[in-house]
Amino acid sequence: MSKVVKIQKVVYGGHGLAKEDKVYFVPYTLPEEEVEIQVIEEKKDYSVAKPVKIVKPSVFRQEAPCKYYTVCGGCDFQHILYEKQIEIKKEILKDQLLRIGKIDTEIKDVYPSNPFNYRNKAQFKFDGKNFGFYKHNSHEIVDVDYCYLLKEDLNQTIQPLKKFLLKYALNVSQIVVFSNYKDEKLIKFEFTDDSQIVNVIPDLNIYKDEIDKKIKGVGFYSKNKRHLLLGEDVVFEVVDRYKYRVSMDSFFQVNIYQVKNLIDIVVSYVEGYKKVVDFYCGVGTLTIPIAFHVKDVLGIEANEEAVKDAKANVKHNNLKNLKFLKGKTDKGLKYAKDFKPDLIVLDPPRSGLNKKIVKEISSIESVKRVVYVSCNPSTLARDLKDFQESGFKVNKISMIDMFPQTHHIESVSVLDKI
Ligand SMILES: C[S@@+](CC[C@H](N)C(=O)[O-])C[C@H]1O[C@@H](n2cnc3c(N)ncnc32)[C@H](O)[C@@H]1O
């Protein structure tokens, strides 16, 4: 049975929220819209519904450019004009900070992105027939020939890669492609059956020579270990004056238009400080630029490959004032304490920090400022609340749109010791 509801706002996760006889969460909707819905999941306190018809559309609604939109699980904001996407993300961030963190603040400092073709990394799925991305809430694959989020050169890899996998009937379930500023690529296959690997090497050489000369290296995953099939396992990325070695297994910021903005914001907060610890530092994306502005820096990171890259990046940037340690944050804290930093940078994964980490960082006497880079407003709000309760005050929060056309929200918060 269908009914018509009025959407009040868009909440974290990207669904529109309507309050009628109960709460309804409806994807692909906008505030003020009247929408005919069909309930697909009934819960005690709320229902999840799908939009059947937009009865009264918002002035901010647009035709999604992508033909796979609403089927492919990659995007959930393509029906929204880009300027409005930014407004909605600001509201969601503000709302999460208030509800979870009890922090009442306006998000004034905002960095919009190029809305399309911004991603330097693709994670394609393959099932022996379809090549593309998972459908929403499913492990079924939608077969794609173009993705509006990807850099053009990554889009150009779709057809040849698919043809190659089909021609040799490869048992591959995932293909990760990273492309740098020169469109040089690293490819990583996840084989479901390792026995094919030996046979595939000559074919890969053909692929590289005849189809894409910009492939620098090909690797594969087997039993949780990555092996190199061809070429090298690193490429170099350049952002502004900084040069980064990035290996197949290391994280690198995905939005080519926003890395410089992120660096500039973080660097602006370290001016005047002397000793910085950068937790969750990856290949040193932030650590390297910070080192040009302070006396000493220590980067701490759990991923072994990323730490190797970070150490190489010290030399590639002719720096002498920074060190990197491999380790998880909870273990690295005691080294951080001995380092006596006056500023700490944190850029954790979506799960954020935890009470113990916040408590230990707050108890380091020398620390006067914390800069927190977050890709999840809920865990950010939780952690900022803990910092506020441990003697810090949130001074400013900036939003950088790293993930246009999706509900994901990236931000940088600066906290000062009271
Ligand atoms: C969001 S990325 C940020 C990387 C880097 N700051 C950058 O801008 O490229 C998070 C990083 O945290 C690392 N990581 C994940 N869990 C960790 C942990 N418990 N301790 C230390 N590092 C961790 C990941 O390997 C990844 O490199």
The ligand as an SDF file (V2000), in Angstrom:
LIG
                    3D

 27 29  0  0  0  0  0  0  0  0999 V2000
   41.6850    8.1480    6.3160 C   0  0  0  0  0  0  0  0  0  0  0  0
   43.2580    7.4360    6.0900 S   0  0  0  0  0  0  0  0  0  0  0  0
   44.2810    8.8540    6.2810 C   0  0  0  0  0  0  0  0  0  0  0  0
   45.6830    8.7620    5.7600 C   0  0  0  0  0  0  0  0  0  0  0  0
   46.4660   10.0510    5.6270 C   0  0  0  0  0  0  0  0  0  0  0  0
   46.3020   10.9320    6.7510 N   0  0  0  0  0  0  0  0  0  0  0  0
   46.1460   10.7750    4.3410 C   0  0  0  0  0  0  0  0  0  0  0  0
   45.6640   11.9180    4.3800 O   0  0  0  0  0  0  0  0  0  0  0  0
   46.3800   10.2100    3.2640 O   0  0  0  0  0  0  0  0  0  0  0  0
   43.4440    6.5170    7.5660 C   0  0  0  0  0  0  0  0  0  0  0  0
   44.7620    5.8020    7.7360 C   0  0  0  0  0  0  0  0  0  0  0  0
   44.7460    5.1980    9.0290 O   0  0  0  0  0  0  0  0  0  0  0  0
   45.3970    3.9350    8.9600 C   0  0  0  0  0  0  0  0  0  0  0  0
   44.8870    3.1770   10.1190 N   0  0  0  0  0  0  0  0  0  0  0  0
   43.7450    2.4820   10.2430 C   0  0  0  0  0  0  0  0  0  0  0  0
   43.5950    2.0200   11.4970 N   0  0  0  0  0  0  0  0  0  0  0  0
   44.6880    2.4470   12.1990 C   0  0  0  0  0  0  0  0  0  0  0  0
   45.1040    2.3130   13.5540 C   0  0  0  0  0  0  0  0  0  0  0  0
   44.3620    1.6490   14.4560 N   0  0  0  0  0  0  0  0  0  0  0  0
   46.2560    2.8870   13.9420 N   0  0  0  0  0  0  0  0  0  0  0  0
   47.0130    3.5850   13.0450 C   0  0  0  0  0  0  0  0  0  0  0  0
   46.6730    3.7400   11.7470 N   0  0  0  0  0  0  0  0  0  0  0  0
   45.5280    3.1780   11.3250 C   0  0  0  0  0  0  0  0  0  0  0  0
   45.0340    3.4130    7.5790 C   0  0  0  0  0  0  0  0  0  0  0  0
   45.9850    2.4530    7.1490 O   0  0  0  0  0  0  0  0  0  0  0  0
   45.0520    4.7090    6.7430 C   0  0  0  0  0  0  0  0  0  0  0  0
   46.3210    4.9190    6.1830 O   0  0  0  0  0  0  0  0  0  0  0  0
  1  2  1  0
  2  3  1  0
  2 10  1  0
  3  4  1  0
  4  5  1  0
  5  6  1  0
  5  7  1  0
  7  8  2  0
  7  9  1  0
 10 11  1  0
 11 12  1  0
 11 26  1  0
 12 13  1  0
 13 14  1  0
 13 24  1  0
 14 15  1  0
 14 23  1  0
 15 16  2  0
 16 17  1  0
 17 18  1  0
 17 23  2  0
 18 19  1  0
 18 20  2  0
 20 21  1  0
 21 22  2  0
 22 23  1  0
 24 25  1  0
 24 26  1  0
 26 27  1  0
M  CHG  2   2   1   9  -1
M  END
$$$$
